């Protein structure tokens, strides 16, 4: 099986012509992935997946859209999908229906050919077994690396429409994650982990992942309880990106229109965060390994400022939301019957390099947030989340046994008192350490 | 093969193809090989504030091949269900397992008879899809439900009602002779209500669902759901944040069962036992919970969300007593779990779809009812928390768990007082099970989604109202 968007387009043209459908578009993805997991020096599970999916959207006589998703590109399957899509359009009202994106195909990047072949399985197993062995050798208390994986994949994406736009992009990505578990007599089991991403396994910093995981695990072997109360907090780049992502409805135009956002249309140009914070969304950031130069409606993906010195300057848009806001689409659409809007890759930095890092006698460092799906109330703005981290007191760093951090997201943004200069690159964004003057911690 | 037919996996078409491929797997040195074919018709529909905003059907065909060599397992999947596509998939799995797929047709030289007679599809399932409401019927029902909620809610900012239907046809064929086909039908209704009053905001949601009931809407009454959500949102809109601390708590029945699912159920799956990430690895036959606790995992209760006829390895499901009066009796096991841990399969091999190999997963999991009334439990507490409406939760690699409470009330001198929000319950599985000291006589089950190693699957959680003597509550 291979990805043949030209053939798909020919079949789609043939079927839409037969059915009298004049306006349509489609978004297709094709992926080939391999992954390995190991246990005690041996392969535990190896997996390969090849997947093709097309999302077809048609406009009916009223200009209302209907969609269907299908996994085949033959004419009979397309015919069936078109009938289903038309049936969907029938039950939808004619309100704020989107036309093609006015900027679809305005930027058509010619890309170099991307290699479709993944690494040899045995080499992947060997690399992961070596990583597991190195972590286990780093301290006798590390009993196992129960959650681990090394994966690589190729993905090709296509957007096409009846107006003649035809865009194809492809990329490769690879990742490795390692999570340990410790076992020491008289102590609770502890765990730590890390994940690294790259375009290919050969450029994946697995040794760095091993070093970070071993170091983190050892730092959690001795732990203390912390008293419940208010503390100054430092968020690791990964933790802050996770939290920001969980509340990203506040920069999402579709959420604003649906009243499912912490923002309203009037929030634009308001000071919603500390003046120290700049945030962009940039789907083509060189450290974003799932990048594609167009979105689900064919609009170009570009670097979009969201917060500038804490002021909300833009929302992310689809063609439909952009039309309602009177702006241009920003390249954040995901095609569907209801086109949704989603960020690609947040890029954050300090808006004022002259501000000095605060010197606190005691503070808590939140390294990794857990259970975001359960502890975040994205429509209320509140969060209460368990975390892994350390307490820094009188120059000493000690792991925290078990605690949660709680607060209100919009208040937290205002209470950022320092944004570090050193930006770190994570899977979901680029971000420095973020310092917040006070948040509630529940300890033992 | 195309996607427009309804029932696709017939014995006549597939037996010769699959037997040939299974013979090739054996000839290539595989200890075990299993094919999983899937045909899925999915429909999602969303009504927001009186408008149909999303109707999205999808059609999927896919296959997965799993090969065991010793303790290693390799899995390949594809959306290409042609014979050539399946053969390519098998070759990938064999190669990943370190085997050289036989090149010639020597495995086909003699007729093979690997598969047992097909476990056929029950006749009543063949027209389930046709009996389900069509797109117009679904959107009409959702519009009415949305309107009802709008009429009942005060200060509503946004109202969403949603529906999904997941119709799945599967065929399982493996080298031990297993040959089975089945059709599953899962339908669900969800309601979300966001209320705003000045700076005060609250959101509440409810989900219901059934399996194997084509005329699902005839069983679903949205009026009481709307009443419940409107009341809950009205109460919580001006609620204070809970003060963090350690308290005795009463957990509600129904979706309150998520605590057992997260805190204990996952740790009884052989996927955790084989990784030794469960504190219960060596606890078989031992007292791991209070004597008030008897816990079950089963796939048999009529029309519940986790109910199946066969699991994704072709094994008929069963009732599995996990804990009896506090004593650990069984683990939840699949084929790989049985092979790697020795614990007998329980019909619990489950997966989201053909892209995942199966793993030991829960089905309908609940704590059995006890002798007390709900009021007995509340009356027994001087200062504590009543957790009426639970959110989601998770369990970590070390057995520590957490889950959110969407609606809580303070208990003072045995009586419910003010509403509280923002609570998150935190603990260790080994501790909380011993701290469940009272179970009420009002067990109730609720549908849920469970995400784990083999993807997201439909499950049921459940319990009666129960009292936990002490648990850490995160708040402000």
Interface residues (C-beta under 8 A of the other chain):
Chain A: X1 X34 X39 X42 X43 X44 X45 X46 X47 X48 X49 X50 X51 X52 X53 X66 X67 X68 X69 X70 X71 X72 X74 X76 X77 X79 X80 X81 X84 X85 X87 X88 X90 X91 X92 X93 X95 X121 X122 X143 X144 X146 X147 X179 X181 X188 X189 X190 X191 X228 X258 X259 X260 X336 X337 X338 X370 X371 X373 X374 X375 X377 X379 X380 X381 X382 X384 X385 X386 X402 X404 X406 X407 X440 X442 X444
Chain B: X2 X3 X4 X46 X48 X49 X51 X52 X53 X54 X55 X56 X57 X58 X59 X60 X61 X62 X71 X72 X73 X74 X75 X76 X77 X78 X79 X80 X85 X89 X92 X93 X95 X96 X97 X98 X134 X135 X136 X139 X157 X158 X194 X201 X202 X203 X241 X244 X245 X246 X274 X275 X276 X277 X279 X355 X357 X391 X392 X393 X394 X396 X397 X398 X399 X400 X402 X403 X404 X421 X422 X423 X424 X426 X428 X472 X473 X474 X475 X476
